[in-house]
Amino acid sequence: MLIAATAISALAVLLVLAAWRDDMLIASDKGVASAEVLSAGRLRSAVTFVTPDGVTRNPRLGVLYPTKLTAGERINVEYSLSDPELVRVAGRDARVAIVPALSVIVVVWLIALPTVWLLRRLRRREPLESVEVARSA
């Protein structure tokens, strides 16, 4: 249980670090464009935009930080000029990933710690119960 909780916590931290890395890549070679939201979801939203070279882009993984978007909406996006597949909603960054990641970590440990405590308590009782059964026999 502790290993699983630690692994999930590490993954949540890695998620925030990956978002920060993506933000650094975009900031180091940033392009800005107006985009249309093609489809919107909590975890993935598809957008299309035109880069200054006239190429229409539709990143296959969608846009970073897609919450609160609606299909048909026009938004500004920031993207990496060297990798136009790396796109985020303008004005949003890795900070929006911190609260969900911390929430996952807190919930995981709120479940894991009482479970470990309960399992240890039950394990301590087992030898006592078997001793009591042996004495009564």
Summary of the structure (lengths in Angstrom):
residues: 137
radius of gyration: 24.0
end to end distance: 36.2
largest distance: 88.0
contacts: 368
relative contact order: 0.18
helix: 50%
strand: 20%
